[in-house]
Amino acid sequence: MPTLILVRHGRSTANTEGVLAGRLPAIALDARGQGQAAALPERLAAIPLALAVSSPLQRCQETLAPLLAARDGLKLYEDERISECDYGDWSGRKLAELAGEPLMDVVQQHPTAAAFPGGESMRAMQHRAAEAVREWNTRVERDFGPHAAYVMCSHGDIIKSLVADALGLHLDLFQRISVEPCSVTAIRYTRLRPFLVRLGDTGDLGSLAPPAAPEEPEHGDATVGGDTGAP
């Protein structure tokens, strides 16, 4: 079966402003995110790509634009099922403010029980994304062969949930996974099991360095929607 190249969108204006973007329509890449997107064609240059699939949201479309421009004939498809989690009433709010919500403890510790007011549950999010990947795997294998690779641009929580699904990891543990903006995660699917062959690869390990002056004590919580990456 095919190899799935998962790309999280580049850093967005919502990432830098500390806002949970969710499905807000007009969230663009910031200057760093644009640079990350511009570097993507070279990072993936050695991989023949059968096709590209994107979340319909602007930040994913902008991330794939340089790759599509560099790969003549690479066809792009949109799939609503890999769009960002519907955070409902949380969308557009500051993450610092949301940290005080009682639901945040559930999102962090027991996400299978988390459902966002006016939005969707995290269980539903994982289910729709995993179903989309399985259908695209079948289509790519049928049209391009079992050794084909294709790229899919999506969002932090979506990618983390797909990694958990591939590893057979319970959704309650998916907050232990981290994928930075414009990172590449690769899953090679076979008839009997998937193999996680890359996780959150940015080609830049600078973000692993500790901050020079941490602003607050480490609390161990995952960033809802995904980490913001290096400054």
Secondary structure, 3 states (H helix, E strand, C coil): CCEEEEEECCCEHHHHHCECCCCCCCCCECHHHHHHHHHHHHHCCCCCCCCEEECCCHHHHHHHHHHHHHCCCCCEEECHHHCCCCCHHHCCCEHHHHCCCHHHHHHHHCHHHCECCCCCEHHHHHHHHHHHHHHHHHHHHHHHCCCCEEEEEECHHHHHHHHHHHHCCCHHHHHHCCCCCCCEEEEEECCCCEEEEEEEECCCHHHHCCCCCCCCCCCCCCCCCCCCCCC
